[in-house]
Amino acid sequence: MLLVVRMDIIAKSNDVEIYAEKEWEFSFFASPYHAHREFGAVDIYQGRDFGDIAISPVNGRVFKIMKFESPSLGKALPEYLILIKNGSYLVRIMHIEPSVREGDKIHVGDEIGKFINNGYFYFWSDANIHVEVRDLNNYLRARGGYELMPTFTNKIDGKTSVSELEGVVVNVSKRNITIKLNKNNVVKIWNEYALMDCATPLGYGGILGKFKLGDEIYFNGIKIGKIDNVGNYMSTFKTEKLMVFANDIEFNGISFIFGRRVMRLLPKRYGRPVLRKGDRVKIKLEGKKNETRQL
């Protein structure tokens, strides 16, 4: 069933196009798995929860569906591979319990299944659809995805100078807290600026653009990392250990996504939120030596 009429292309690889609605969020790097660290995967958050309908971000025909167990503690939880043939390539989709069958023709916007939660997720993770582009004969290994080329703009606007980091709580859940910030998630590398995409507890993140190995990255005056890998369109960095406080409440870390003035506070444990929707918050980041540097 076609649910969506129009979506925009967010990434390409080998003529395979990956789509998302304007209001959806997507992340190339807020995941611990190799495909993300190697510029070969994107997670798309469709504004839905676990158990809700998921729709296809690609065109093609269902080539194969595979079911296996995720690395869960206690009760075994299923995971699925939905492989969609697009031209001479396969789109590898995970975290969806399929409602489609092998041989079905798929269009962007078609319902393909439901979002599932399992052992591949941290407790702070929201429901998302994992997407890679693979060779027809290489779809099982954790590594081996083709590099993705982002197609959204690298335009940077808003404040880039050091100032008090603050915002308003726009969503709360047992998993995380979303803050609408007073500035964009822009980092500084020497005299250049770039958009950031990361989840700090993972120990790495990504930025849009090619930079030099070893370049130091600053966010709001704090050194947050150093470039450790460079692709054709994006770079990754190893993150510094950061302490994160919101209204003097300590959190496990923070996450950002490209192009949105949004920060997610990641709690130390799953459970009752410590902030409420509508709360104004002041956010403080401290390095391991409690140092700050001005941009």
C-alpha positions as CSV (number, residue, x, y, z in Angstrom):
1,M,0.0,0.0,0.0
2,L,1.4,3.4,-1.0
3,L,1.5,5.6,2.0
4,V,3.7,8.6,0.9
5,V,3.5,10.6,-2.3
6,R,6.7,12.6,-2.2
7,M,10.0,12.2,-0.5
8,D,13.5,13.7,-1.0
9,I,16.7,11.9,-1.8
10,I,19.1,12.0,1.2
11,A,21.9,9.8,-0.2
12,K,23.0,7.9,-3.3
13,S,25.4,5.1,-4.1
14,N,25.9,3.4,-7.5
15,D,22.7,5.0,-8.9
16,V,20.7,3.7,-6.0
17,E,18.7,6.5,-4.4
18,I,17.7,6.6,-0.7
19,Y,14.7,8.7,0.2
20,A,13.2,10.3,3.3
21,E,10.4,12.7,4.1
22,K,11.4,16.3,5.0
23,E,10.4,15.9,8.7
24,W,12.1,12.6,9.2
25,E,15.5,12.4,10.9
26,F,18.4,10.3,9.6
27,S,21.9,9.5,10.9
28,F,25.0,8.2,9.2
29,F,27.1,7.8,12.4
30,A,24.9,7.4,15.6
31,S,25.5,3.6,15.5
32,P,28.3,1.4,16.7
33,Y,28.4,-0.9,13.7
34,H,31.1,-1.1,11.1
35,A,29.0,0.0,8.1
36,H,28.4,3.4,9.7
37,R,32.0,3.9,10.6
38,E,33.0,3.1,7.0
39,F,30.5,5.6,5.5
40,G,28.3,2.8,4.1
41,A,25.0,3.0,6.1
42,V,22.3,5.4,7.2
43,D,19.6,5.0,9.8
44,I,16.3,6.7,9.0
45,Y,13.9,7.7,11.8
46,Q,10.4,7.9,10.4
47,G,8.8,9.5,13.4
48,R,7.3,6.2,14.5
49,D,7.8,3.9,17.4
50,F,8.6,0.2,17.8
51,G,5.6,-1.8,16.4
52,D,4.5,0.9,14.0
53,I,4.4,0.6,10.3
54,A,7.7,1.2,8.4
55,I,7.8,2.4,4.8
56,S,10.3,1.8,2.1
57,P,13.1,4.4,1.5
58,V,14.0,2.8,-1.9
59,N,12.6,1.4,-5.1
60,G,13.1,-2.1,-6.3
61,R,12.0,-5.7,-6.0
62,V,12.3,-7.9,-2.9
63,F,15.2,-10.2,-3.6
64,K,15.5,-12.2,-0.4
65,I,14.2,-12.1,3.2
66,M,16.2,-13.7,6.0
67,K,15.4,-14.1,9.7
68,F,18.0,-14.6,12.5
69,E,18.4,-14.0,16.2
70,S,19.9,-10.8,17.5
71,P,22.6,-10.8,20.2
72,S,20.1,-10.4,23.1
73,L,20.4,-11.2,26.7
74,G,17.7,-13.6,28.0
75,K,14.9,-14.2,25.6
76,A,16.0,-14.4,22.0
77,L,14.7,-11.6,19.8
78,P,14.4,-11.8,16.1
79,E,16.1,-9.7,13.5
80,Y,15.5,-9.6,9.7
81,L,17.4,-8.8,6.5
82,I,15.1,-7.4,3.8
83,L,17.1,-7.3,0.5
84,I,15.7,-5.2,-2.2
85,K,17.2,-5.5,-5.7
86,N,17.7,-2.1,-7.4
87,G,19.4,-2.3,-10.8
88,S,22.6,-4.3,-10.3
89,Y,22.7,-3.7,-6.5
90,L,21.0,-4.8,-3.4
91,V,19.6,-2.5,-0.7
92,R,20.2,-4.1,2.7
93,I,17.4,-3.2,5.2
94,M,17.4,-4.2,8.9
95,H,15.3,-3.6,12.1
96,I,12.0,-4.2,10.3
97,E,9.7,-7.3,10.6
98,P,8.7,-7.6,7.0
99,S,5.1,-7.6,5.6
100,V,6.4,-8.0,2.1
101,R,7.4,-11.2,0.4
102,E,10.2,-12.3,-1.9
103,G,9.4,-11.1,-5.5
104,D,7.2,-8.2,-4.4
105,K,7.8,-5.0,-6.4
106,I,8.5,-2.0,-4.0
107,H,8.1,1.7,-4.5
108,V,9.3,4.5,-2.3
109,G,6.6,5.0,0.3
110,D,5.2,1.5,0.3
111,E,4.6,-0.3,3.6
112,I,7.3,-3.0,4.0
113,G,6.7,-4.1,7.7
114,K,6.9,-2.9,11.3
115,F,9.7,-1.5,13.4
116,I,11.2,-3.9,15.9
117,N,13.4,-3.6,18.9
118,N,16.1,-6.2,19.7
119,G,19.7,-6.7,20.9
120,Y,21.2,-4.5,18.2
121,F,19.8,-1.4,20.0
122,Y,21.1,0.5,23.0
123,F,18.3,1.4,25.5
124,W,18.4,5.1,24.3
125,S,17.8,4.2,20.6
126,D,14.6,5.1,18.9
127,A,12.9,3.0,16.2
128,N,14.8,3.3,12.8
129,I,15.4,1.6,9.5
130,H,19.0,0.7,8.7
131,V,19.9,1.0,5.0
132,E,23.0,0.0,3.1
133,V,23.8,-0.6,-0.6
134,R,25.6,-3.9,-1.4
135,D,26.9,-6.0,-4.2
136,L,24.6,-8.8,-5.3
137,N,27.0,-11.4,-4.0
138,N,27.9,-9.7,-0.7
139,Y,25.0,-9.1,1.6
140,L,25.7,-11.2,4.7
141,R,28.9,-9.8,6.1
142,A,28.8,-6.9,8.6
143,R,31.3,-5.0,6.3
144,G,31.3,-4.5,2.6
145,G,28.7,-1.8,1.9
146,Y,29.3,0.8,-0.8
147,E,30.1,4.3,0.4
148,L,27.1,6.6,0.5
149,M,27.1,10.1,-0.9
150,P,24.9,12.6,1.0
151,T,22.7,14.7,-1.2
152,F,21.4,17.2,1.3
153,T,22.9,20.7,1.5
154,N,26.0,21.6,3.6
155,K,24.6,25.1,4.2
156,I,25.5,26.3,7.6
157,D,23.5,29.1,9.2
158,G,22.9,30.4,12.7
159,K,25.4,31.1,15.5
160,T,28.8,29.5,15.4
161,S,30.4,31.5,18.2
162,V,30.8,30.3,21.8
163,S,27.8,31.2,23.9
164,E,25.7,29.6,26.5
165,L,24.2,26.3,25.2
166,E,20.6,26.1,25.9
167,G,17.2,25.0,24.6
168,V,13.7,23.8,25.2
169,V,12.6,20.2,25.8
170,V,10.4,19.2,22.8
171,N,10.0,15.5,23.5
172,V,10.5,13.1,26.3
173,S,10.5,9.3,26.5
174,K,11.9,6.6,28.7
175,R,14.7,6.3,26.1
176,N,15.9,9.9,25.7
177,I,15.1,13.6,25.8
178,T,15.0,15.8,22.8
179,I,16.1,19.5,23.1
180,K,15.5,22.2,20.5
181,L,18.8,24.2,20.7
182,N,19.6,27.9,20.4
183,K,22.2,27.1,17.8
184,N,23.0,24.5,15.1
185,N,25.2,21.4,15.7
186,V,28.1,23.1,14.0
187,V,31.7,22.2,14.8
188,K,34.9,24.1,14.0
189,I,38.0,22.5,12.4
190,W,40.8,25.1,12.1
191,N,39.0,28.0,10.4
192,E,36.3,25.8,8.8
193,Y,32.8,24.9,10.0
194,A,30.9,21.7,9.4
195,L,27.7,19.9,10.5
196,M,28.0,17.1,13.0
197,D,26.3,13.7,13.4
198,C,27.2,11.5,16.4
199,A,26.3,9.9,19.7
200,T,29.1,10.6,22.2
201,P,28.9,7.4,24.2
202,L,29.9,5.4,21.1
203,G,33.4,7.0,21.1
204,Y,33.2,8.3,17.6
205,G,31.1,10.6,15.4
206,G,31.0,12.1,11.9
207,I,31.1,15.4,10.1
208,L,30.0,16.4,6.6
209,G,33.1,17.1,4.4
210,K,36.6,15.9,3.9
211,F,39.2,17.0,6.5
212,K,42.7,16.0,7.4
213,L,43.7,13.1,9.7
214,G,44.5,14.4,13.1
215,D,42.5,17.7,12.8
216,E,41.0,18.7,16.1
217,I,37.2,19.4,16.3
218,Y,35.6,21.9,18.6
219,F,31.9,22.3,19.5
220,N,30.9,25.4,21.5
221,G,34.5,26.0,22.6
222,I,35.0,22.4,23.8
223,K,37.4,20.0,22.1
224,I,35.2,17.0,21.3
225,G,37.4,14.9,19.1
226,K,40.1,14.4,16.4
227,I,39.7,13.2,12.8
228,D,40.6,9.5,12.4
229,N,39.1,8.5,9.0
230,V,38.3,10.4,5.8
231,G,35.9,9.3,3.1
232,N,35.0,10.9,-0.2
233,Y,32.2,13.0,1.3
234,M,32.4,12.7,5.1
235,S,35.0,12.3,7.8
236,T,34.8,10.5,11.2
237,F,36.4,11.5,14.5
238,K,37.3,9.8,17.7
239,T,35.4,11.6,20.5
240,E,36.9,12.9,23.7
241,K,35.4,11.8,27.0
242,L,32.8,14.3,27.9
243,M,30.7,15.0,30.9
244,V,27.2,16.3,30.0
245,F,24.9,18.2,32.3
246,A,21.4,19.7,31.6
247,N,20.1,21.9,34.4
248,D,22.9,20.4,36.5
249,I,21.6,16.8,35.9
250,E,24.3,14.6,34.6
251,F,23.6,12.5,31.5
252,N,25.4,9.6,29.9
253,G,26.0,11.6,26.7
254,I,24.4,13.5,23.8
255,S,23.6,12.8,20.2
256,F,23.2,15.0,17.2
257,I,22.1,14.5,13.6
258,F,23.0,16.4,10.4
259,G,21.3,19.7,9.7
260,R,18.9,20.0,12.6
261,R,19.1,22.3,15.6
262,V,18.3,19.3,17.8
263,M,20.2,17.6,20.6
264,R,19.2,14.4,22.3
265,L,20.2,13.9,26.0
266,L,21.0,10.2,26.6
267,P,20.2,9.2,30.2
268,K,22.3,6.9,32.3
269,R,19.6,4.3,32.4
270,Y,16.2,3.5,30.9
271,G,13.3,4.8,32.9
272,R,11.3,7.8,34.0
273,P,12.5,11.1,32.3
274,V,14.1,13.7,34.6
275,L,12.9,16.6,32.5
276,R,9.5,17.5,31.2
277,K,8.3,18.8,27.8
278,G,8.5,22.5,27.7
279,D,11.3,22.8,30.3
280,R,14.0,25.3,29.4
281,V,17.4,23.8,29.9
282,K,21.0,25.0,30.2
283,I,23.5,22.5,28.9
284,K,27.1,22.3,30.0
285,L,29.8,20.2,28.4
286,E,33.0,19.4,30.2
287,G,36.1,17.7,28.9
288,K,37.9,15.2,31.0
289,K,40.3,17.9,32.2
290,N,37.5,20.4,32.6
291,E,39.0,22.7,30.0
292,T,37.3,25.0,27.5
293,R,38.8,26.8,24.6
294,Q,37.3,29.7,22.8
295,L,36.6,29.6,19.1
